[in-house]
Amino acid sequence: MFSVSQPDWQELRSQIGVTMQGDPGDPLDVVECLPRDMGQGVGRSIQLRAGMELYIVNAPLLCESSTREPEAVYDQVEFHFHIQGHHDNGLTQVGDREFCIQGSGVHPQHQWYAPEQQALEVELFLDAAVLRSMFADGQGELPQEFAAWLRSEDELRSAQVGKVTPELERVLWEIVRCPFQGLQKRLYQEGKALEVLGLVVGMEQARQGRSQELRLPMGTRERVHYARELVLQHVHEPLSLGELARRSQLNESTLKRGFKQEFGMTVFDYLLDYRLEQARQMLERGTMQVTEVMMAVGLRNRSYFAEVFRRKFGQNPKQYQQRFWQRSIDSTLQ
C-alpha cells in the first residue's frame, strides 16, 4: 500500500506539474500528471468561474493509496461523481456509478483511502457564496435542497451518497468528452455542470418525498429494464412500441411512463442516444467513413444523421471526426 502523512502528501503534490493546457485557448484549463508512485493518469482542472470548478480524474492507480488528512473547515460544496472507481474519506464511501455530496463545515481528521483501480471521476466544486449568488431568493434564502448542504464552520459538514442514474451518467460523459474549446467550451461545461446539479436536486426532492411520481413496483421495473434490453438487441430493426410492450408484458401506457421514469427519456430518444454514442465511438476510432458509421448504427438518412449528431455533439459527424484526430495529433506533438 502507498501510505503517506499530510506533510508527505504536500511534498508529493509538489511532484505534480502542469504538463499542458487542456485547452490552448483557456489558461484556466490545465492538465496535471499524478505522482509517479501513485499512477499514470491525469487530472484536469477547469475553472468555470470564480468559485466554480470542474475537476476530471482519469487514472489507473497502480497501488492502494492512503493518506492521513487533518481536520479542516470547508466553505464549499463538493460533488464527486464516480463513473468508475472507489474512495473512502471518513464521511463517505463511494464506488462505481455512485456519487457523494459533501457540504460546507468541519471535516474531521480522517484516513483517505483508494484501492488499486481504474478511476474515472467528475468532481464539481461550488463555493457557498456562489450557491447563494445563483440560487438565493429575494430575501437571501436558499431553497431547502441547497440550504441542507451549508453548515457553519463549527458544525460537521453534511455528507450523502447516491446512485449515478443513466441520465446523470450521460451528462457526465458529455462533460468528459466535451468537443469544444475556448469560450464555447466554458459555456458548454458550465451548462452541463448546472444540468448535473439540477438532476441531483431532482433526486433530493424525490428522496425527501416531494416528488409526485411513485417508484415503479418491482415486477414492472424488471419488465421495463427487459424492454431496454430488447431496444438494444434490435438497434438495426427497432421494434414498434406495441411489439416492445407485448414482449415486455406491459401495456403501452405503462411502458412509456415507466421507461421515462427509469431512464429519463422516451424509448425513441433512448435508442437514438445509444446510436449516436456508438457513432461517436466509431468516428473516434477512425477506421470507417461517415456513411459507413451511419449504416452501422442503423440509420439510413445522411442529412438526418448529421442533424441529430450535431444537436448532441455540437458538430456534424465529419467535423467531429476531423477535429478529434487533429486534437489527438496535436497532443502527441506537444
C-alpha positions as CSV (number, residue, x, y, z in Angstrom):
1,M,0.0,0.0,0.0
2,F,1.1,3.5,-0.8
3,S,0.6,5.5,2.5
4,V,1.6,9.0,3.4
5,S,1.0,11.6,6.1
6,Q,-0.3,15.0,5.4
7,P,3.2,16.7,5.3
8,D,4.3,13.9,3.0
9,W,1.3,14.4,0.8
10,Q,2.1,18.1,0.4
11,E,5.6,17.0,-0.7
12,L,4.1,14.5,-3.1
13,R,1.7,17.1,-4.5
14,S,4.8,19.2,-5.4
15,Q,5.7,16.4,-7.8
16,I,2.6,17.2,-9.8
17,G,3.4,19.6,-12.5
18,V,1.2,21.3,-15.2
19,T,2.2,19.3,-18.2
20,M,0.0,21.2,-20.7
21,Q,-3.1,23.3,-21.0
22,G,-6.2,21.2,-21.6
23,D,-7.4,23.9,-23.9
24,P,-4.8,26.1,-25.7
25,G,-7.4,29.0,-25.6
26,D,-8.1,28.8,-21.9
27,P,-5.3,29.4,-19.4
28,L,-7.6,28.2,-16.6
29,D,-7.9,24.7,-18.1
30,V,-4.9,22.7,-17.0
31,V,-3.9,19.1,-17.1
32,E,-1.8,17.6,-14.3
33,C,0.0,14.3,-14.1
34,L,-0.4,12.1,-11.0
35,P,2.7,11.5,-8.9
36,R,4.7,8.6,-10.5
37,D,4.4,6.5,-7.3
38,M,0.6,6.6,-7.5
39,G,-0.3,6.0,-11.1
40,Q,-0.1,7.1,-14.7
41,G,-3.2,9.1,-15.1
42,V,-4.1,12.8,-15.2
43,G,-6.4,15.3,-13.5
44,R,-7.9,18.1,-15.5
45,S,-9.0,21.3,-13.7
46,I,-11.3,23.7,-15.4
47,Q,-12.2,26.9,-13.6
48,L,-15.6,27.8,-15.0
49,R,-16.0,31.0,-13.0
50,A,-14.7,32.3,-9.7
51,G,-15.8,29.8,-7.1
52,M,-16.9,27.1,-9.6
53,E,-14.5,24.4,-10.7
54,L,-14.7,21.1,-12.6
55,Y,-12.1,18.5,-12.0
56,I,-11.9,15.4,-14.1
57,V,-9.8,12.4,-12.9
58,N,-8.8,9.7,-15.4
59,A,-6.2,7.5,-13.8
60,P,-5.2,3.8,-13.4
61,L,-4.0,3.8,-9.8
62,L,-1.1,1.4,-9.7
63,C,-1.4,0.6,-6.0
64,E,-3.6,1.1,-3.0
65,S,-3.2,4.6,-1.6
66,S,-3.9,6.0,1.8
67,T,-3.3,9.5,3.3
68,R,-3.9,10.9,6.7
69,E,-5.8,14.2,6.5
70,P,-6.1,16.7,9.3
71,E,-9.3,18.3,10.4
72,A,-10.3,21.1,8.1
73,V,-13.1,23.6,7.6
74,Y,-14.7,23.9,4.2
75,D,-16.7,26.8,2.7
76,Q,-17.7,25.0,-0.4
77,V,-19.9,22.1,-1.6
78,E,-18.2,19.2,-3.3
79,F,-19.8,16.8,-5.7
80,H,-17.8,13.6,-6.5
81,F,-19.4,11.5,-9.4
82,H,-17.7,8.2,-9.9
83,I,-18.2,6.7,-13.3
84,Q,-15.6,4.2,-12.2
85,G,-13.6,3.9,-9.0
86,H,-13.8,3.9,-5.2
87,H,-12.9,6.1,-2.4
88,D,-13.3,6.3,1.4
89,N,-12.7,9.6,3.1
90,G,-14.1,9.1,6.5
91,L,-17.5,10.7,5.8
92,T,-18.4,8.8,2.6
93,Q,-17.6,5.5,0.9
94,V,-18.3,5.8,-2.9
95,G,-18.0,3.1,-5.5
96,D,-18.6,2.6,-9.2
97,R,-21.6,4.6,-10.6
98,E,-22.1,6.3,-7.2
99,F,-21.7,9.9,-6.1
100,C,-21.3,11.8,-2.9
101,I,-22.2,15.4,-1.9
102,Q,-20.1,16.9,0.9
103,G,-21.2,20.3,2.2
104,S,-19.6,23.2,4.0
105,G,-18.5,22.8,7.6
106,V,-15.9,20.7,9.5
107,H,-14.4,17.6,8.0
108,P,-12.8,15.7,11.0
109,Q,-9.3,14.2,10.8
110,H,-9.6,11.0,8.8
111,Q,-7.8,8.5,6.7
112,W,-8.4,8.8,2.9
113,Y,-8.3,5.5,1.0
114,A,-8.5,4.3,-2.6
115,P,-7.7,0.8,-3.8
116,E,-5.7,-0.1,-6.8
117,Q,-8.1,0.6,-9.6
118,Q,-9.1,2.4,-12.8
119,A,-10.6,5.7,-11.6
120,L,-12.8,8.0,-13.8
121,E,-14.4,10.7,-11.7
122,V,-16.0,14.1,-12.4
123,E,-15.9,16.5,-9.5
124,L,-17.7,19.8,-9.1
125,F,-16.7,22.3,-6.5
126,L,-19.1,25.2,-5.7
127,D,-18.2,27.9,-3.1
128,A,-21.0,28.6,-0.7
129,A,-21.1,32.2,-1.9
130,V,-21.6,31.1,-5.5
131,L,-24.5,28.9,-4.5
132,R,-26.1,31.9,-2.7
133,S,-25.5,34.3,-5.5
134,M,-27.0,31.9,-8.1
135,F,-30.0,30.4,-6.2
136,A,-31.0,32.6,-3.2
137,D,-34.4,34.2,-3.4
138,G,-35.2,37.9,-2.9
139,Q,-34.8,37.5,0.9
140,G,-31.4,35.8,0.5
141,E,-32.8,32.4,1.4
142,L,-31.7,29.3,-0.4
143,P,-34.1,26.5,-1.5
144,Q,-34.2,23.7,1.1
145,E,-32.3,21.4,-1.2
146,F,-29.2,23.7,-1.2
147,A,-29.6,25.0,2.4
148,A,-29.2,21.5,3.7
149,W,-25.7,21.4,2.3
150,L,-24.5,24.5,4.0
151,R,-23.4,24.4,7.7
152,S,-21.4,26.8,9.9
153,E,-17.6,26.4,10.5
154,D,-18.2,24.7,13.9
155,E,-20.7,22.1,12.5
156,L,-19.9,18.8,11.0
157,R,-20.2,19.1,7.2
158,S,-23.1,17.2,5.6
159,A,-22.5,14.2,3.6
160,Q,-24.7,11.9,1.5
161,V,-24.2,9.2,-1.2
162,G,-26.4,8.4,-4.1
163,K,-26.5,6.3,-7.3
164,V,-25.4,7.7,-10.7
165,T,-28.5,7.2,-12.8
166,P,-28.3,6.5,-16.6
167,E,-29.4,10.1,-17.3
168,L,-26.8,11.5,-14.9
169,E,-24.1,9.3,-16.4
170,R,-25.0,10.5,-19.9
171,V,-24.4,14.1,-18.8
172,L,-21.1,13.2,-17.0
173,W,-19.8,11.6,-20.2
174,E,-20.8,14.7,-22.1
175,I,-18.6,16.7,-19.7
176,V,-15.7,14.2,-20.1
177,R,-16.0,14.2,-23.9
178,C,-16.7,17.9,-24.4
179,P,-15.8,18.7,-28.1
180,F,-15.4,22.4,-27.8
181,Q,-12.6,24.8,-26.9
182,G,-12.3,28.4,-25.6
183,L,-15.4,30.4,-24.6
184,Q,-17.8,27.8,-26.3
185,K,-16.3,25.1,-24.1
186,R,-16.6,27.2,-20.9
187,L,-20.3,27.9,-21.6
188,Y,-21.0,24.3,-22.6
189,Q,-19.3,22.9,-19.5
190,E,-21.0,25.4,-17.1
191,G,-24.3,24.4,-18.7
192,K,-23.6,20.8,-18.2
193,A,-22.5,21.4,-14.6
194,L,-25.8,23.1,-13.9
195,E,-27.6,20.2,-15.6
196,V,-25.9,17.8,-13.3
197,L,-26.8,20.0,-10.3
198,G,-30.5,20.0,-11.5
199,L,-30.5,16.2,-11.7
200,V,-29.1,15.9,-8.2
201,V,-31.7,18.3,-6.9
202,G,-34.4,16.3,-8.5
203,M,-33.1,13.2,-6.8
204,E,-33.0,15.0,-3.5
205,Q,-36.6,16.1,-4.0
206,A,-37.6,12.6,-4.7
207,R,-35.7,11.3,-1.6
208,Q,-37.5,13.8,0.6
209,G,-40.8,12.6,-0.7
210,R,-41.9,15.8,-2.5
211,S,-41.8,14.1,-5.9
212,Q,-45.3,13.2,-7.2
213,E,-44.0,10.2,-9.1
214,L,-44.2,6.9,-7.2
215,R,-41.5,4.3,-7.6
216,L,-42.4,1.5,-10.0
217,P,-43.4,-1.8,-8.5
218,M,-40.5,-4.3,-8.7
219,G,-42.2,-6.5,-11.3
220,T,-43.0,-3.6,-13.5
221,R,-39.5,-2.2,-13.1
222,E,-38.0,-5.5,-14.1
223,R,-40.2,-5.6,-17.3
224,V,-39.1,-2.0,-18.1
225,H,-35.5,-3.0,-17.9
226,Y,-36.2,-6.0,-20.0
227,A,-37.7,-3.6,-22.6
228,R,-34.5,-1.7,-22.6
229,E,-32.6,-4.9,-23.4
230,L,-34.9,-5.5,-26.3
231,V,-34.3,-2.0,-27.6
232,L,-30.6,-2.6,-27.6
233,Q,-30.9,-6.0,-29.2
234,H,-32.9,-4.6,-32.1
235,V,-30.9,-1.4,-32.9
236,H,-30.9,-2.1,-36.6
237,E,-34.6,-3.2,-36.9
238,P,-36.3,-1.4,-34.0
239,L,-39.4,-3.0,-32.5
240,S,-42.6,-0.9,-32.6
241,L,-43.8,0.4,-29.2
242,G,-46.7,-2.1,-29.3
243,E,-44.4,-5.0,-30.0
244,L,-42.0,-3.9,-27.3
245,A,-44.9,-3.6,-24.8
246,R,-46.2,-7.1,-25.8
247,R,-42.8,-8.8,-25.4
248,S,-42.3,-7.0,-22.1
249,Q,-45.8,-8.0,-20.9
250,L,-46.7,-4.4,-20.3
251,N,-49.4,-2.1,-21.8
252,E,-48.0,0.8,-23.9
253,S,-49.0,3.4,-21.4
254,T,-47.2,1.7,-18.5
255,L,-44.1,1.1,-20.8
256,K,-43.9,4.7,-21.9
257,R,-44.3,6.1,-18.3
258,G,-42.0,3.5,-16.7
259,F,-39.3,3.9,-19.3
260,K,-39.2,7.6,-19.0
261,Q,-39.2,7.3,-15.2
262,E,-36.4,4.7,-15.1
263,F,-34.1,6.1,-17.8
264,G,-35.0,9.8,-18.1
265,M,-36.1,9.7,-21.7
266,T,-38.6,8.1,-24.1
267,V,-37.9,4.8,-25.8
268,F,-37.3,6.6,-29.1
269,D,-34.9,9.1,-27.5
270,Y,-33.0,6.3,-25.7
271,L,-32.5,4.4,-28.9
272,L,-31.3,7.5,-30.8
273,D,-29.0,8.4,-27.9
274,Y,-27.5,4.9,-27.9
275,R,-27.0,5.0,-31.7
276,L,-25.3,8.4,-31.5
277,E,-22.9,7.3,-28.8
278,Q,-22.0,4.2,-30.8
279,A,-21.4,6.5,-33.9
280,R,-19.2,8.8,-31.9
281,Q,-17.0,5.9,-30.8
282,M,-16.7,4.6,-34.3
283,L,-15.8,8.1,-35.6
284,E,-13.1,8.4,-33.0
285,R,-11.6,5.0,-34.0
286,G,-11.1,6.5,-37.4
287,T,-11.5,3.2,-39.4
288,M,-14.8,4.0,-41.1
289,Q,-16.2,6.7,-43.3
290,V,-19.2,8.7,-42.1
291,T,-21.6,6.9,-44.3
292,E,-20.3,3.5,-43.1
293,V,-20.8,4.7,-39.5
294,M,-24.3,5.9,-40.2
295,M,-25.3,2.5,-41.6
296,A,-23.5,0.6,-38.8
297,V,-25.7,2.2,-36.2
298,G,-28.9,1.6,-38.1
299,L,-29.6,5.0,-39.6
300,R,-30.2,5.5,-43.3
301,N,-30.7,9.2,-44.0
302,R,-27.4,11.1,-44.0
303,S,-29.0,14.6,-43.5
304,Y,-31.0,13.3,-40.5
305,F,-27.9,11.7,-39.1
306,A,-25.9,14.9,-39.5
307,E,-28.7,16.9,-37.8
308,V,-29.2,14.7,-34.8
309,F,-25.4,14.2,-34.3
310,R,-24.9,18.0,-34.4
311,R,-27.7,18.5,-31.9
312,K,-26.0,16.2,-29.4
313,F,-22.3,16.9,-30.0
314,G,-22.3,20.4,-31.5
315,Q,-20.7,19.4,-34.8
316,N,-21.6,17.3,-37.8
317,P,-20.0,13.8,-37.9
318,K,-17.3,14.7,-40.4
319,Q,-16.2,17.8,-38.5
320,Y,-16.2,15.8,-35.2
321,Q,-14.0,13.1,-36.7
322,Q,-11.5,15.6,-38.2
323,R,-11.2,17.7,-35.1
324,F,-10.9,14.7,-32.8
325,W,-8.0,13.4,-34.8
326,Q,-6.4,16.8,-35.1
327,R,-6.5,17.2,-31.3
328,S,-5.0,13.7,-31.0
329,I,-2.2,14.7,-33.3
330,D,-1.6,18.0,-31.5
331,S,-1.5,16.2,-28.1
332,T,1.1,13.7,-29.5
333,L,3.3,16.5,-30.8
334,Q,3.3,18.5,-27.5
